[in-house]
Amino acid sequence: MSNLLKFFLMALAWALLWAVSYYGCIKPEYCPDDQAAVTAPVTPAPAAVTNDYEIVSKTGSAEVLTGTLWDGELNGLLAKFKADPTQQLEVYGHYYEGEVPAPGDRALGQSRADAIKAILVKAGIPAASITATPRAISSAVPAEGKLWDAGAFAWVQAAEEGQKDKVTEISSDQIKINFPYNESTTRLSNNTENYLKTLAQRMTETNETVAIVGHTDVRGRDDYNMTLGQKRADFVKKRLVSYGVQANRISTSSMGETRPEIPNATTDAQHYENRRAILTLNRVQ
């Protein structure tokens, strides 16, 4: 075989070896086929937003948010009201003591209660049938941004509206008169009227003076309760004057809801004990 032919065969073998190496190993790794689909980077789907709650708020915010469970709660409240429209719905706006500097924490609770009340009024429960009140939560303040229950609900049965006033002699110089819900009142029971007649007779004989302080339960706005407490005190004064006691021997004032006899009251009976006028007799020296 001639040298020229040998050279040609060797060159052909090297060419085949290069072609096999290039197309079999090098090009697939470094030179992808222009026609091959290029896989786009996959963006992770955002985490699902959960709103499986009824009505919530956040620390430091007066805003209330309703979730997927709210419709069930709302429908229950509407059904309860329609079954007995004479009931009063109590709406408690939650707040944490120390959530913001006092008394702003209580104001947040009132704002949340008012916001929930507005939702209920829009849904069909009359505003006159709803009382919005702040309620303190004693546990630790939740972390900023965390959602928690903004409020709670309670019904005042019509039976409470029929509660009568009650007079209790705390001591020989101090008397308590309890009042029906949301009243000052315009009419007292015979038992209370008879007691006031006897008290008036005593005062005409002893020249004692009397200080009357009106109190309310915690339900309702602060300013409303302060006025209601004053009306209760003024009403008792009016009855004593009608029985012969001189008006200048009777002083009246209101503590509103600020001095409950039973703190943190929740039941109708406890609220009843907090709705009162306290009469304190002072002997003239």
Buried (B, 14 or more C-beta within 10 A) or exposed (E): EEEEEEEEEEEEEEEEEEEEEEEEEEEEEEEEEEEEEEEEEEEEEEEEEEEEBBBBBBBBBBEBBBBEEBEEBBEEBBEBBEEEEEBBBBBBBBBBEEBBEEEEBBBBBBBBBBBBBBBBBEEEBEEEBBBBBBBBBEEEBBEEEEBBEBBBBBBBEEEBBEBBBBBEEEEEEBBBBBBBBBBBBEEBEEEBBEBBBEBBEEBBEEEBBBBBBBBBBBBBBBEBBBBBBBBBBBBBBEBBBEBEBEEEBBBBEBBBBEBBBBEEBEEBEBBBBBBBBBBBBEEEE
